Amino acid sequence: MGYAEVSVNSPIAQRKTFSYTIPSDLSIDVGQAVWVPFGDKLLQGIVLELTDYPSVEETKEIAGIIEPRPVLSPPHVLLARWISEHYLSPLFDAVALMLPPGFER
């Protein structure tokens, strides 16, 4: 079983990722846009890292894939993390700067 660290498009500004379980029937890559449960809602997120272990004990599953191919390259993911850390901005705001035109926010 694998896990994904996801930057979630939440109205609550966050500078961190959230751990989600990758369902066995989904093939997930870094930079891919996914649907994730967040509280009582289903929100957009971008996978920023794949790991063998979650950063928390209990995780929810990724609900689905928005785009079949990654919308961000690994260098864009690194740049988004740097922008968030350097300018103390919410992580998804930094990610959103690099999303392709037409990707809803």
PDB file as gemmi writes it, atoms N, CA and C in Angstrom:
CRYST1    1.000    1.000    1.000  90.00  90.00  90.00 P 1                      
ATOM      1  N   MET A   1       0.855  -1.180   0.000  1.00  0.00           N  
ATOM      2  CA  MET A   1       0.000   0.000   0.000  1.00  0.00           C  
ATOM      3  C   MET A   1       0.895   1.235   0.000  1.00  0.00           C  
ATOM      4  N   GLY A   2       0.552   2.204  -0.842  1.00  0.00           N  
ATOM      5  CA  GLY A   2       1.320   3.434  -0.915  1.00  0.00           C  
ATOM      6  C   GLY A   2       0.525   4.615  -0.389  1.00  0.00           C  
ATOM      7  N   TYR A   3       1.234   5.682  -0.185  1.00  0.00           N  
ATOM      8  CA  TYR A   3       0.625   6.902   0.343  1.00  0.00           C  
ATOM      9  C   TYR A   3       1.063   8.092  -0.497  1.00  0.00           C  
ATOM     10  N   ALA A   4       0.229   9.115  -0.497  1.00  0.00           N  
ATOM     11  CA  ALA A   4       0.529  10.340  -1.231  1.00  0.00           C  
ATOM     12  C   ALA A   4       0.420  11.524  -0.290  1.00  0.00           C  
ATOM     13  N   GLU A   5       1.358  12.442  -0.419  1.00  0.00           N  
ATOM     14  CA  GLU A   5       1.289  13.715   0.287  1.00  0.00           C  
ATOM     15  C   GLU A   5       0.652  14.702  -0.683  1.00  0.00           C  
ATOM     16  N   VAL A   6      -0.504  15.241  -0.292  1.00  0.00           N  
ATOM     17  CA  VAL A   6      -1.326  16.038  -1.198  1.00  0.00           C  
ATOM     18  C   VAL A   6      -1.490  17.461  -0.669  1.00  0.00           C  
ATOM     19  N   SER A   7      -1.299  18.430  -1.557  1.00  0.00           N  
ATOM     20  CA  SER A   7      -1.625  19.824  -1.250  1.00  0.00           C  
ATOM     21  C   SER A   7      -3.085  20.013  -1.630  1.00  0.00           C  
ATOM     22  N   VAL A   8      -3.908  20.370  -0.653  1.00  0.00           N  
ATOM     23  CA  VAL A   8      -5.359  20.427  -0.841  1.00  0.00           C  
ATOM     24  C   VAL A   8      -5.817  21.864  -1.079  1.00  0.00           C  
ATOM     25  N   ASN A   9      -6.716  22.030  -2.041  1.00  0.00           N  
ATOM     26  CA  ASN A   9      -7.299  23.335  -2.361  1.00  0.00           C  
ATOM     27  C   ASN A   9      -8.405  23.629  -1.351  1.00  0.00           C  
ATOM     28  N   SER A  10      -7.991  24.028  -0.168  1.00  0.00           N  
ATOM     29  CA  SER A  10      -8.911  24.263   0.943  1.00  0.00           C  
ATOM     30  C   SER A  10      -9.059  25.756   1.204  1.00  0.00           C  
ATOM     31  N   PRO A  11     -10.264  26.186   1.610  1.00  0.00           N  
ATOM     32  CA  PRO A  11     -10.423  27.597   1.979  1.00  0.00           C  
ATOM     33  C   PRO A  11      -9.610  27.968   3.223  1.00  0.00           C  
ATOM     34  N   ILE A  12      -9.206  26.967   3.983  1.00  0.00           N  
ATOM     35  CA  ILE A  12      -8.344  27.194   5.147  1.00  0.00           C  
ATOM     36  C   ILE A  12      -6.902  27.122   4.654  1.00  0.00           C  
ATOM     37  N   ALA A  13      -6.210  28.236   4.656  1.00  0.00           N  
ATOM     38  CA  ALA A  13      -4.849  28.293   4.124  1.00  0.00           C  
ATOM     39  C   ALA A  13      -3.932  27.370   4.920  1.00  0.00           C  
ATOM     40  N   GLN A  14      -3.230  26.495   4.222  1.00  0.00           N  
ATOM     41  CA  GLN A  14      -2.316  25.545   4.850  1.00  0.00           C  
ATOM     42  C   GLN A  14      -0.956  25.637   4.177  1.00  0.00           C  
ATOM     43  N   ARG A  15       0.073  25.464   4.967  1.00  0.00           N  
ATOM     44  CA  ARG A  15       1.423  25.423   4.408  1.00  0.00           C  
ATOM     45  C   ARG A  15       1.990  24.020   4.487  1.00  0.00           C  
ATOM     46  N   LYS A  16       1.108  23.028   4.552  1.00  0.00           N  
ATOM     47  CA  LYS A  16       1.573  21.646   4.651  1.00  0.00           C  
ATOM     48  C   LYS A  16       0.759  20.761   3.716  1.00  0.00           C  
ATOM     49  N   THR A  17       1.224  19.526   3.582  1.00  0.00           N  
ATOM     50  CA  THR A  17       0.496  18.531   2.805  1.00  0.00           C  
ATOM     51  C   THR A  17      -0.274  17.628   3.758  1.00  0.00           C  
ATOM     52  N   PHE A  18      -1.167  16.838   3.196  1.00  0.00           N  
ATOM     53  CA  PHE A  18      -1.950  15.881   3.967  1.00  0.00           C  
ATOM     54  C   PHE A  18      -1.724  14.491   3.379  1.00  0.00           C  
ATOM     55  N   SER A  19      -1.618  13.492   4.255  1.00  0.00           N  
ATOM     56  CA  SER A  19      -1.377  12.113   3.821  1.00  0.00           C  
ATOM     57  C   SER A  19      -2.676  11.429   3.436  1.00  0.00           C  
ATOM     58  N   TYR A  20      -2.657  10.768   2.276  1.00  0.00           N  
ATOM     59  CA  TYR A  20      -3.795   9.989   1.797  1.00  0.00           C  
ATOM     60  C   TYR A  20      -3.309   8.631   1.326  1.00  0.00           C  
ATOM     61  N   THR A  21      -4.131   7.618   1.551  1.00  0.00           N  
ATOM     62  CA  THR A  21      -3.852   6.279   1.055  1.00  0.00           C  
ATOM     63  C   THR A  21      -4.165   6.239  -0.438  1.00  0.00           C  
ATOM     64  N   ILE A  22      -3.297   5.593  -1.200  1.00  0.00           N  
ATOM     65  CA  ILE A  22      -3.551   5.413  -2.630  1.00  0.00           C  
ATOM     66  C   ILE A  22      -4.288   4.088  -2.802  1.00  0.00           C  
ATOM     67  N   PRO A  23      -5.525   4.113  -3.288  1.00  0.00           N  
ATOM     68  CA  PRO A  23      -6.259   2.860  -3.503  1.00  0.00           C  
ATOM     69  C   PRO A  23      -5.514   1.976  -4.508  1.00  0.00           C  
ATOM     70  N   SER A  24      -5.624   0.672  -4.328  1.00  0.00           N  
ATOM     71  CA  SER A  24      -4.889  -0.263  -5.183  1.00  0.00           C  
ATOM     72  C   SER A  24      -5.310  -0.188  -6.648  1.00  0.00           C  
ATOM     73  N   ASP A  25      -6.511   0.310  -6.921  1.00  0.00           N  
ATOM     74  CA  ASP A  25      -6.978   0.381  -8.310  1.00  0.00           C  
ATOM     75  C   ASP A  25      -6.585   1.683  -9.015  1.00  0.00           C  
ATOM     76  N   LEU A  26      -5.869   2.571  -8.326  1.00  0.00           N  
ATOM     77  CA  LEU A  26      -5.443   3.836  -8.931  1.00  0.00           C  
ATOM     78  C   LEU A  26      -3.930   3.858  -9.110  1.00  0.00           C  
ATOM     79  N   SER A  27      -3.499   4.413 -10.227  1.00  0.00           N  
ATOM     80  CA  SER A  27      -2.083   4.640 -10.476  1.00  0.00           C  
ATOM     81  C   SER A  27      -1.854   6.148 -10.357  1.00  0.00           C  
ATOM     82  N   ILE A  28      -1.102   6.551  -9.346  1.00  0.00           N  
ATOM     83  CA  ILE A  28      -0.914   7.966  -9.020  1.00  0.00           C  
ATOM     84  C   ILE A  28       0.548   8.349  -9.228  1.00  0.00           C  
ATOM     85  N   ASP A  29       0.764   9.544  -9.790  1.00  0.00           N  
ATOM     86  CA  ASP A  29       2.112  10.084  -9.979  1.00  0.00           C  
ATOM     87  C   ASP A  29       2.231  11.442  -9.294  1.00  0.00           C  
ATOM     88  N   VAL A  30       3.459  11.832  -8.995  1.00  0.00           N  
ATOM     89  CA  VAL A  30       3.716  13.171  -8.456  1.00  0.00           C  
ATOM     90  C   VAL A  30       3.268  14.198  -9.491  1.00  0.00           C  
ATOM     91  N   GLY A  31       2.589  15.239  -9.026  1.00  0.00           N  
ATOM     92  CA  GLY A  31       2.108  16.290  -9.906  1.00  0.00           C  
ATOM     93  C   GLY A  31       0.703  16.062 -10.429  1.00  0.00           C  
ATOM     94  N   GLN A  32       0.111  14.938 -10.068  1.00  0.00           N  
ATOM     95  CA  GLN A  32      -1.224  14.608 -10.570  1.00  0.00           C  
ATOM     96  C   GLN A  32      -2.312  15.291  -9.742  1.00  0.00           C  
ATOM     97  N   ALA A  33      -3.379  15.704 -10.421  1.00  0.00           N  
ATOM     98  CA  ALA A  33      -4.533  16.318  -9.763  1.00  0.00           C  
ATOM     99  C   ALA A  33      -5.501  15.221  -9.338  1.00  0.00           C  
ATOM    100  N   VAL A  34      -5.933  15.290  -8.072  1.00  0.00           N  
ATOM    101  CA  VAL A  34      -6.805  14.252  -7.514  1.00  0.00           C  
ATOM    102  C   VAL A  34      -7.945  14.877  -6.711  1.00  0.00           C  
ATOM    103  N   TRP A  35      -8.980  14.073  -6.489  1.00  0.00           N  
ATOM    104  CA  TRP A  35     -10.060  14.430  -5.566  1.00  0.00           C  
ATOM    105  C   TRP A  35      -9.763  13.758  -4.236  1.00  0.00           C  
ATOM    106  N   VAL A  36      -9.863  14.520  -3.142  1.00  0.00           N  
ATOM    107  CA  VAL A  36      -9.611  13.956  -1.816  1.00  0.00           C  
ATOM    108  C   VAL A  36     -10.696  14.388  -0.832  1.00  0.00           C  
ATOM    109  N   PRO A  37     -11.054  13.491   0.102  1.00  0.00           N  
ATOM    110  CA  PRO A  37     -11.977  13.897   1.160  1.00  0.00           C  
ATOM    111  C   PRO A  37     -11.249  14.820   2.131  1.00  0.00           C  
ATOM    112  N   PHE A  38     -11.899  15.923   2.478  1.00  0.00           N  
ATOM    113  CA  PHE A  38     -11.307  16.891   3.399  1.00  0.00           C  
ATOM    114  C   PHE A  38     -12.433  17.395   4.276  1.00  0.00           C  
ATOM    115  N   GLY A  39     -12.470  16.937   5.522  1.00  0.00           N  
ATOM    116  CA  GLY A  39     -13.625  17.221   6.372  1.00  0.00           C  
ATOM    117  C   GLY A  39     -14.826  16.522   5.779  1.00  0.00           C  
ATOM    118  N   ASP A  40     -15.904  17.254   5.573  1.00  0.00           N  
ATOM    119  CA  ASP A  40     -17.109  16.653   4.990  1.00  0.00           C  
ATOM    120  C   ASP A  40     -17.244  16.980   3.504  1.00  0.00           C  
ATOM    121  N   LYS A  41     -16.157  17.429   2.872  1.00  0.00           N  
ATOM    122  CA  LYS A  41     -16.194  17.819   1.458  1.00  0.00           C  
ATOM    123  C   LYS A  41     -15.226  16.986   0.636  1.00  0.00           C  
ATOM    124  N   LEU A  42     -15.401  17.056  -0.668  1.00  0.00           N  
ATOM    125  CA  LEU A  42     -14.479  16.454  -1.619  1.00  0.00           C  
ATOM    126  C   LEU A  42     -13.794  17.612  -2.340  1.00  0.00           C  
ATOM    127  N   LEU A  43     -12.468  17.740  -2.167  1.00  0.00           N  
ATOM    128  CA  LEU A  43     -11.735  18.886  -2.704  1.00  0.00           C  
ATOM    129  C   LEU A  43     -10.649  18.452  -3.679  1.00  0.00           C  
ATOM    130  N   GLN A  44     -10.230  19.402  -4.512  1.00  0.00           N  
ATOM    131  CA  GLN A  44      -9.116  19.175  -5.419  1.00  0.00           C  
ATOM    132  C   GLN A  44      -7.816  19.172  -4.631  1.00  0.00           C  
ATOM    133  N   GLY A  45      -6.882  18.388  -5.121  1.00  0.00           N  
ATOM    134  CA  GLY A  45      -5.554  18.395  -4.543  1.00  0.00           C  
ATOM    135  C   GLY A  45      -4.530  18.035  -5.599  1.00  0.00           C  
ATOM    136  N   ILE A  46      -3.277  18.340  -5.311  1.00  0.00           N  
ATOM    137  CA  ILE A  46      -2.176  17.988  -6.202  1.00  0.00           C  
ATOM    138  C   ILE A  46      -1.209  17.121  -5.405  1.00  0.00           C  
ATOM    139  N   VAL A  47      -0.861  15.975  -5.960  1.00  0.00           N  
ATOM    140  CA  VAL A  47       0.075  15.061  -5.305  1.00  0.00           C  
ATOM    141  C   VAL A  47       1.476  15.657  -5.409  1.00  0.00           C  
ATOM    142  N   LEU A  48       2.107  15.872  -4.256  1.00  0.00           N  
ATOM    143  CA  LEU A  48       3.446  16.457  -4.237  1.00  0.00           C  
ATOM    144  C   LEU A  48       4.532  15.445  -3.908  1.00  0.00           C  
ATOM    145  N   GLU A  49       4.121  14.297  -3.363  1.00  0.00           N  
ATOM    146  CA  GLU A  49       5.120  13.291  -2.983  1.00  0.00           C  
ATOM    147  C   GLU A  49       4.430  11.944  -2.824  1.00  0.00           C  
ATOM    148  N   LEU A  50       5.149  10.877  -3.177  1.00  0.00           N  
ATOM    149  CA  LEU A  50       4.687   9.513  -2.934  1.00  0.00           C  
ATOM    150  C   LEU A  50       5.590   8.906  -1.870  1.00  0.00           C  
ATOM    151  N   THR A  51       4.991   8.220  -0.896  1.00  0.00           N  
ATOM    152  CA  THR A  51       5.763   7.649   0.203  1.00  0.00           C  
ATOM    153  C   THR A  51       5.290   6.235   0.521  1.00  0.00           C  
ATOM    154  N   ASP A  52       6.128   5.513   1.242  1.00  0.00           N  
ATOM    155  CA  ASP A  52       5.755   4.174   1.705  1.00  0.00           C  
ATOM    156  C   ASP A  52       5.022   4.224   3.035  1.00  0.00           C  
ATOM    157  N   TYR A  53       5.187   5.332   3.760  1.00  0.00           N  
ATOM    158  CA  TYR A  53       4.581   5.467   5.082  1.00  0.00           C  
ATOM    159  C   TYR A  53       3.884   6.823   5.191  1.00  0.00           C  
ATOM    160  N   PRO A  54       2.723   6.864   5.840  1.00  0.00           N  
ATOM    161  CA  PRO A  54       2.016   8.141   5.998  1.00  0.00           C  
ATOM    162  C   PRO A  54       2.653   8.983   7.101  1.00  0.00           C  
ATOM    163  N   SER A  55       2.381  10.281   7.076  1.00  0.00           N  
ATOM    164  CA  SER A  55       2.906  11.169   8.117  1.00  0.00           C  
ATOM    165  C   SER A  55       1.997  11.193   9.348  1.00  0.00           C  
ATOM    166  N   VAL A  56       0.846  10.530   9.265  1.00  0.00           N  
ATOM    167  CA  VAL A  56      -0.088  10.407  10.391  1.00  0.00           C  
ATOM    168  C   VAL A  56      -0.558   8.956  10.474  1.00  0.00           C  
ATOM    169  N   GLU A  57      -1.135   8.583  11.623  1.00  0.00           N  
ATOM    170  CA  GLU A  57      -1.570   7.193  11.802  1.00  0.00           C  
ATOM    171  C   GLU A  57      -2.749   6.808  10.927  1.00  0.00           C  
ATOM    172  N   GLU A  58      -3.784   7.642  10.927  1.00  0.00           N  
ATOM    173  CA  GLU A  58      -4.993   7.318  10.168  1.00  0.00           C  
ATOM    174  C   GLU A  58      -5.077   8.197   8.930  1.00  0.00           C  
ATOM    175  N   THR A  59      -5.336   7.559   7.798  1.00  0.00           N  
ATOM    176  CA  THR A  59      -5.464   8.306   6.547  1.00  0.00           C  
ATOM    177  C   THR A  59      -6.759   7.927   5.845  1.00  0.00           C  
ATOM    178  N   LYS A  60      -7.216   8.829   5.000  1.00  0.00           N  
ATOM    179  CA  LYS A  60      -8.359   8.547   4.134  1.00  0.00           C  
ATOM    180  C   LYS A  60      -7.809   8.215   2.750  1.00  0.00           C  
ATOM    181  N   GLU A  61      -8.661   7.586   1.930  1.00  0.00           N  
ATOM    182  CA  GLU A  61      -8.240   7.231   0.581  1.00  0.00           C  
ATOM    183  C   GLU A  61      -8.463   8.377  -0.396  1.00  0.00           C  
ATOM    184  N   ILE A  62      -7.589   8.466  -1.375  1.00  0.00           N  
ATOM    185  CA  ILE A  62      -7.822   9.371  -2.498  1.00  0.00           C  
ATOM    186  C   ILE A  62      -9.106   8.904  -3.168  1.00  0.00           C  
ATOM    187  N   ALA A  63     -10.020   9.843  -3.441  1.00  0.00           N  
ATOM    188  CA  ALA A  63     -11.328   9.482  -3.990  1.00  0.00           C  
ATOM    189  C   ALA A  63     -11.292   9.246  -5.493  1.00  0.00           C  
ATOM    190  N   GLY A  64     -10.417   9.941  -6.192  1.00  0.00           N  
ATOM    191  CA  GLY A  64     -10.361   9.774  -7.640  1.00  0.00           C  
ATOM    192  C   GLY A  64      -9.334  10.678  -8.278  1.00  0.00           C  
ATOM    193  N   ILE A  65      -9.131  10.455  -9.561  1.00  0.00           N  
ATOM    194  CA  ILE A  65      -8.167  11.224 -10.341  1.00  0.00           C  
ATOM    195  C   ILE A  65      -8.914  12.262 -11.166  1.00  0.00           C  
ATOM    196  N   ILE A  66      -8.436  13.502 -11.157  1.00  0.00           N  
ATOM    197  CA  ILE A  66      -9.045  14.564 -11.962  1.00  0.00           C  
ATOM    198  C   ILE A  66      -8.497  14.513 -13.383  1.00  0.00           C  
ATOM    199  N   GLU A  67      -7.190  14.437 -13.513  1.00  0.00           N  
ATOM    200  CA  GLU A  67      -6.519  14.389 -14.813  1.00  0.00           C  
ATOM    201  C   GLU A  67      -5.681  13.114 -14.873  1.00  0.00           C  
ATOM    202  N   PRO A  68      -5.721  12.389 -15.997  1.00  0.00           N  
ATOM    203  CA  PRO A  68      -4.962  11.139 -16.072  1.00  0.00           C  
ATOM    204  C   PRO A  68      -3.446  11.340 -16.062  1.00  0.00           C  
ATOM    205  N   ARG A  69      -2.977  12.487 -16.559  1.00  0.00           N  
ATOM    206  CA  ARG A  69      -1.539  12.765 -16.556  1.00  0.00           C  
ATOM    207  C   ARG A  69      -1.233  13.869 -15.551  1.00  0.00           C  
ATOM    208  N   PRO A  70      -0.013  13.908 -15.026  1.00  0.00           N  
ATOM    209  CA  PRO A  70       0.350  14.971 -14.083  1.00  0.00           C  
ATOM    210  C   PRO A  70       0.182  16.361 -14.697  1.00  0.00           C  
ATOM    211  N   VAL A  71      -0.301  17.298 -13.883  1.00  0.00           N  
ATOM    212  CA  VAL A  71      -0.450  18.688 -14.327  1.00  0.00           C  
ATOM    213  C   VAL A  71       0.765  19.527 -13.933  1.00  0.00           C  
ATOM    214  N   LEU A  72       1.614  18.981 -13.066  1.00  0.00           N  
ATOM    215  CA  LEU A  72       2.859  19.648 -12.665  1.00  0.00           C  
ATOM    216  C   LEU A  72       4.024  18.684 -12.831  1.00  0.00           C  
ATOM    217  N   SER A  73       5.153  19.211 -13.288  1.00  0.00           N  
ATOM    218  CA  SER A  73       6.372  18.411 -13.384  1.00  0.00           C  
ATOM    219  C   SER A  73       7.076  18.415 -12.024  1.00  0.00           C  
ATOM    220  N   PRO A  74       7.990  17.464 -11.786  1.00  0.00           N  
ATOM    221  CA  PRO A  74       8.742  17.480 -10.520  1.00  0.00           C  
ATOM    222  C   PRO A  74       9.459  18.805 -10.242  1.00  0.00           C  
ATOM    223  N   PRO A  75      10.076  19.476 -11.243  1.00  0.00           N  
ATOM    224  CA  PRO A  75      10.680  20.787 -10.939  1.00  0.00           C  
ATOM    225  C   PRO A  75       9.645  21.827 -10.496  1.00  0.00           C  
ATOM    226  N   HIS A  76       8.442  21.779 -11.056  1.00  0.00           N  
ATOM    227  CA  HIS A  76       7.388  22.707 -10.623  1.00  0.00           C  
ATOM    228  C   HIS A  76       6.975  22.429  -9.177  1.00  0.00           C  
ATOM    229  N   VAL A  77       6.928  21.158  -8.811  1.00  0.00           N  
ATOM    230  CA  VAL A  77       6.585  20.794  -7.431  1.00  0.00           C  
ATOM    231  C   VAL A  77       7.633  21.364  -6.475  1.00  0.00           C  
ATOM    232  N   LEU A  78       8.909  21.196  -6.821  1.00  0.00           N  
ATOM    233  CA  LEU A  78       9.985  21.746  -5.977  1.00  0.00           C  
ATOM    234  C   LEU A  78       9.893  23.263  -5.883  1.00  0.00           C  
ATOM    235  N   LEU A  79       9.605  23.917  -7.005  1.00  0.00           N  
ATOM    236  CA  LEU A  79       9.485  25.373  -7.010  1.00  0.00           C  
ATOM    237  C   LEU A  79       8.310  25.828  -6.148  1.00  0.00           C  
ATOM    238  N   ALA A  80       7.190  25.131  -6.225  1.00  0.00           N  
ATOM    239  CA  ALA A  80       6.019  25.486  -5.406  1.00  0.00           C  
ATOM    240  C   ALA A  80       6.346  25.365  -3.921  1.00  0.00           C  
ATOM    241  N   ARG A  81       7.044  24.300  -3.544  1.00  0.00           N  
ATOM    242  CA  ARG A  81       7.440  24.140  -2.132  1.00  0.00           C  
ATOM    243  C   ARG A  81       8.360  25.283  -1.699  1.00  0.00           C  
ATOM    244  N   TRP A  82       9.311  25.631  -2.560  1.00  0.00           N  
ATOM    245  CA  TRP A  82      10.234  26.714  -2.223  1.00  0.00           C  
ATOM    246  C   TRP A  82       9.483  28.032  -2.059  1.00  0.00           C  
ATOM    247  N   ILE A  83       8.581  28.353  -2.986  1.00  0.00           N  
ATOM    248  CA  ILE A  83       7.796  29.592  -2.896  1.00  0.00           C  
ATOM    249  C   ILE A  83       7.017  29.632  -1.590  1.00  0.00           C  
ATOM    250  N   SER A  84       6.371  28.521  -1.248  1.00  0.00           N  
ATOM    251  CA  SER A  84       5.575  28.462  -0.019  1.00  0.00           C  
ATOM    252  C   SER A  84       6.441  28.695   1.219  1.00  0.00           C  
ATOM    253  N   GLU A  85       7.614  28.056   1.249  1.00  0.00           N  
ATOM    254  CA  GLU A  85       8.500  28.200   2.408  1.00  0.00           C  
ATOM    255  C   GLU A  85       9.151  29.589   2.448  1.00  0.00           C  
ATOM    256  N   HIS A  86       9.627  30.055   1.309  1.00  0.00           N  
ATOM    257  CA  HIS A  86      10.357  31.322   1.259  1.00  0.00           C  
ATOM    258  C   HIS A  86       9.449  32.523   1.539  1.00  0.00           C  
ATOM    259  N   TYR A  87       8.254  32.512   0.965  1.00  0.00           N  
ATOM    260  CA  TYR A  87       7.337  33.641   1.113  1.00  0.00           C  
ATOM    261  C   TYR A  87       6.237  33.390   2.146  1.00  0.00           C  
ATOM    262  N   LEU A  88       6.317  32.258   2.848  1.00  0.00           N  
ATOM    263  CA  LEU A  88       5.345  31.895   3.886  1.00  0.00           C  
ATOM    264  C   LEU A  88       3.908  31.935   3.360  1.00  0.00           C  
ATOM    265  N   SER A  89       3.736  31.444   2.149  1.00  0.00           N  
ATOM    266  CA  SER A  89       2.405  31.436   1.534  1.00  0.00           C  
ATOM    267  C   SER A  89       1.775  30.052   1.674  1.00  0.00           C  
ATOM    268  N   PRO A  90       0.449  29.981   1.599  1.00  0.00           N  
ATOM    269  CA  PRO A  90      -0.201  28.667   1.607  1.00  0.00           C  
ATOM    270  C   PRO A  90       0.343  27.820   0.454  1.00  0.00           C  
ATOM    271  N   LEU A  91       0.556  26.547   0.710  1.00  0.00           N  
ATOM    272  CA  LEU A  91       1.172  25.671  -0.274  1.00  0.00           C  
ATOM    273  C   LEU A  91       0.348  25.579  -1.555  1.00  0.00           C  
ATOM    274  N   PHE A  92      -0.977  25.438  -1.434  1.00  0.00           N  
ATOM    275  CA  PHE A  92      -1.774  25.314  -2.658  1.00  0.00           C  
ATOM    276  C   PHE A  92      -1.748  26.609  -3.464  1.00  0.00           C  
ATOM    277  N   ASP A  93      -1.627  27.762  -2.824  1.00  0.00           N  
ATOM    278  CA  ASP A  93      -1.513  29.022  -3.564  1.00  0.00           C  
ATOM    279  C   ASP A  93      -0.248  29.019  -4.426  1.00  0.00           C  
ATOM    280  N   ALA A  94       0.837  28.492  -3.883  1.00  0.00           N  
ATOM    281  CA  ALA A  94       2.079  28.393  -4.652  1.00  0.00           C  
ATOM    282  C   ALA A  94       1.927  27.380  -5.783  1.00  0.00           C  
ATOM    283  N   VAL A  95       1.278  26.269  -5.510  1.00  0.00           N  
ATOM    284  CA  VAL A  95       1.022  25.253  -6.535  1.00  0.00           C  
ATOM    285  C   VAL A  95       0.159  25.841  -7.648  1.00  0.00           C  
ATOM    286  N   ALA A  96      -0.869  26.593  -7.275  1.00  0.00           N  
ATOM    287  CA  ALA A  96      -1.824  27.139  -8.246  1.00  0.00           C  
ATOM    288  C   ALA A  96      -1.155  28.070  -9.255  1.00  0.00           C  
ATOM    289  N   LEU A  97      -0.044  28.694  -8.877  1.00  0.00           N  
ATOM    290  CA  LEU A  97       0.673  29.570  -9.811  1.00  0.00           C  
ATOM    291  C   LEU A  97       1.154  28.818 -11.041  1.00  0.00           C  
ATOM    292  N   MET A  98       1.352  27.520 -10.901  1.00  0.00           N  
ATOM    293  CA  MET A  98       1.924  26.723 -11.983  1.00  0.00           C  
ATOM    294  C   MET A  98       0.931  25.806 -12.676  1.00  0.00           C  
ATOM    295  N   LEU A  99      -0.321  25.852 -12.262  1.00  0.00           N  
ATOM    296  CA  LEU A  99      -1.320  24.998 -12.900  1.00  0.00           C  
ATOM    297  C   LEU A  99      -1.601  25.498 -14.311  1.00  0.00           C  
ATOM    298  N   PRO A 100      -1.886  24.581 -15.227  1.00  0.00           N  
ATOM    299  CA  PRO A 100      -2.144  24.998 -16.609  1.00  0.00           C  
ATOM    300  C   PRO A 100      -3.428  25.812 -16.727  1.00  0.00           C  
ATOM    301  N   PRO A 101      -3.526  26.644 -17.767  1.00  0.00           N  
ATOM    302  CA  PRO A 101      -4.754  27.412 -17.983  1.00  0.00           C  
ATOM    303  C   PRO A 101      -5.955  26.473 -18.095  1.00  0.00           C  
ATOM    304  N   GLY A 102      -7.060  26.895 -17.523  1.00  0.00           N  
ATOM    305  CA  GLY A 102      -8.270  26.088 -17.584  1.00  0.00           C  
ATOM    306  C   GLY A 102      -8.460  25.174 -16.396  1.00  0.00           C  
ATOM    307  N   PHE A 103      -7.419  25.004 -15.586  1.00  0.00           N  
ATOM    308  CA  PHE A 103      -7.572  24.184 -14.388  1.00  0.00           C  
ATOM    309  C   PHE A 103      -8.276  25.028 -13.350  1.00  0.00           C  
ATOM    310  N   GLU A 104      -9.458  24.585 -12.934  1.00  0.00           N  
ATOM    311  CA  GLU A 104     -10.265  25.390 -12.010  1.00  0.00           C  
ATOM    312  C   GLU A 104      -9.652  25.434 -10.635  1.00  0.00           C  
ATOM    313  N   ARG A 105      -9.778  26.584 -10.022  1.00  0.00           N  
ATOM    314  CA  ARG A 105      -9.310  26.728  -8.640  1.00  0.00           C  
ATOM    315  C   ARG A 105     -10.470  27.061  -7.764  1.00  0.00           C  
TER     316      ARG A 105                                                      
END                                                                             
